[in-house]
Amino acid sequence: MLKKSTEQTNTKISSIVGADMVVEGNIRARETVRIEGSITGNVETEGALIISATGKVKGNIKGSSVVVGGVLEGDLSSTGKTEVISTGKVIGNMRTKSLIVDENAVFQGQCIMNTDEVFALPESEVMQLEDKKDNKKMR
């Protein structure tokens, strides 16, 4: 299943964190990143982000699309599609345009979907924005 999802990104993988690698620190990239090893830190890419079945990230991640086949302990932001495949486990909150969670996948957290405004706003401002929308509806 991960192979299919990886192929669907249709982008060149520019960076790979190998299965035997352990990274402590933040990672930033412009193109697709595939994680097969362990990362303690935030991962941000302008391209797709793929966490393979052996991959583990303890930190926040951000990408144009995200596929989680391993373990993510942290928050996830995606301006496109997010997929948690059957071997995937996400413990944290998500902000994404669309979400697919396969059978046997684990997702523990909250999800905000289809809200373009959310990506630019900190959490407290998101709540204020939602309150303003609710007040307008009441009038």
C-alpha positions as CSV (number, residue, x, y, z in Angstrom):
1,M,0.0,0.0,0.0
2,L,2.8,2.4,0.8
3,K,4.4,1.7,-2.6
4,K,1.1,2.7,-4.3
5,S,0.8,5.9,-2.3
6,T,4.5,6.7,-3.0
7,E,3.9,6.3,-6.7
8,Q,0.8,8.5,-6.6
9,T,2.8,11.5,-5.4
10,N,4.4,11.6,-8.9
11,T,7.4,13.6,-7.6
12,K,11.1,12.9,-7.4
13,I,12.2,12.0,-3.9
14,S,15.1,14.4,-3.3
15,S,16.0,13.3,0.3
16,I,15.8,10.0,2.1
17,V,16.5,9.3,5.8
18,G,17.6,5.7,5.7
19,A,16.2,2.9,7.9
20,D,19.5,2.8,9.9
21,M,19.7,6.6,10.4
22,V,18.8,8.5,13.6
23,V,18.4,12.2,13.2
24,E,18.2,14.6,16.2
25,G,17.2,18.1,14.9
26,N,15.0,19.8,12.4
27,I,14.8,19.1,8.7
28,R,13.8,21.5,6.0
29,A,13.6,20.7,2.3
30,R,12.1,22.0,-1.0
31,E,11.2,18.7,-2.6
32,T,9.8,15.3,-1.5
33,V,11.3,13.7,1.6
34,R,11.0,10.0,2.5
35,I,11.7,8.9,6.1
36,E,12.6,5.3,6.8
37,G,14.6,5.9,10.0
38,S,14.1,7.9,13.2
39,I,13.8,11.7,13.6
40,T,13.5,13.6,16.8
41,G,12.7,17.1,15.6
42,N,10.4,19.0,13.1
43,V,10.3,18.1,9.4
44,E,9.1,20.7,6.9
45,T,9.1,20.4,3.1
46,E,7.5,22.3,0.3
47,G,7.0,18.9,-1.5
48,A,5.5,15.7,-0.4
49,L,6.5,13.9,2.9
50,I,6.5,10.2,3.2
51,I,7.0,8.3,6.4
52,S,7.5,4.6,5.5
53,A,6.5,1.7,7.7
54,T,9.9,1.7,9.4
55,G,9.9,5.5,9.8
56,K,9.4,7.3,13.2
57,V,9.1,11.0,13.7
58,K,8.8,12.6,17.2
59,G,8.0,16.3,16.2
60,N,5.8,18.3,14.0
61,I,5.6,17.8,10.3
62,K,4.5,19.9,7.3
63,G,4.3,19.1,3.6
64,S,2.2,19.7,0.5
65,S,0.9,16.1,0.9
66,V,1.7,13.6,3.5
67,V,1.7,9.8,3.7
68,V,2.1,8.2,7.1
69,G,3.0,4.5,7.1
70,G,5.1,4.5,10.3
71,V,4.8,6.4,13.5
72,L,4.3,10.2,14.0
73,E,4.1,11.7,17.5
74,G,3.4,15.3,16.8
75,D,1.2,17.7,14.8
76,L,0.8,17.4,11.0
77,S,0.0,20.2,8.5
78,S,-0.6,19.5,4.9
79,T,-1.9,21.9,2.2
80,G,-3.1,18.9,0.2
81,K,-4.0,15.3,0.9
82,T,-3.0,13.4,4.0
83,E,-3.1,9.6,4.1
84,V,-2.6,7.4,7.1
85,I,-2.1,3.9,5.7
86,S,-2.8,0.6,7.5
87,T,0.6,0.4,9.1
88,G,0.5,4.1,10.1
89,K,0.1,5.7,13.6
90,V,-0.5,9.4,14.2
91,I,-0.6,10.7,17.8
92,G,-1.3,14.4,17.4
93,N,-3.5,17.0,15.7
94,M,-3.9,17.4,11.9
95,R,-4.6,20.4,9.6
96,T,-5.1,19.2,6.1
97,K,-7.2,19.8,3.0
98,S,-8.3,16.1,2.8
99,L,-7.8,13.0,4.9
100,I,-7.8,9.3,4.2
101,V,-7.4,6.9,7.1
102,D,-7.1,3.2,6.1
103,E,-8.5,0.3,8.1
104,N,-6.2,-0.7,11.0
105,A,-4.4,2.7,10.9
106,V,-4.3,4.7,14.2
107,F,-5.2,8.4,14.5
108,Q,-5.5,9.9,18.0
109,G,-6.0,13.7,17.9
110,Q,-8.1,16.4,16.3
111,C,-8.4,17.2,12.6
112,I,-9.3,20.4,10.9
113,M,-10.0,20.0,7.2
114,N,-10.8,22.1,4.1
115,T,-9.9,25.4,5.7
116,D,-7.4,27.4,3.7
117,E,-7.3,30.2,6.4
118,V,-6.1,27.7,9.1
119,F,-2.6,27.2,7.7
120,A,-1.5,30.8,8.2
121,L,-3.0,31.2,11.7
122,P,-1.8,30.1,15.1
123,E,-4.2,27.9,17.2
124,S,-5.5,30.8,19.3
125,E,-6.4,32.9,16.2
126,V,-8.2,29.9,14.7
127,M,-10.5,29.8,17.7
128,Q,-11.1,33.6,17.4
129,L,-11.9,33.2,13.7
130,E,-14.4,30.4,14.4
131,D,-16.0,32.6,17.1
132,K,-16.4,35.5,14.7
133,K,-18.1,33.1,12.1
134,D,-20.5,31.8,14.8
135,N,-21.4,35.4,15.8
136,K,-22.2,36.4,12.2
137,K,-24.5,33.4,11.9
138,M,-26.4,34.4,15.0
139,R,-27.2,37.9,13.7
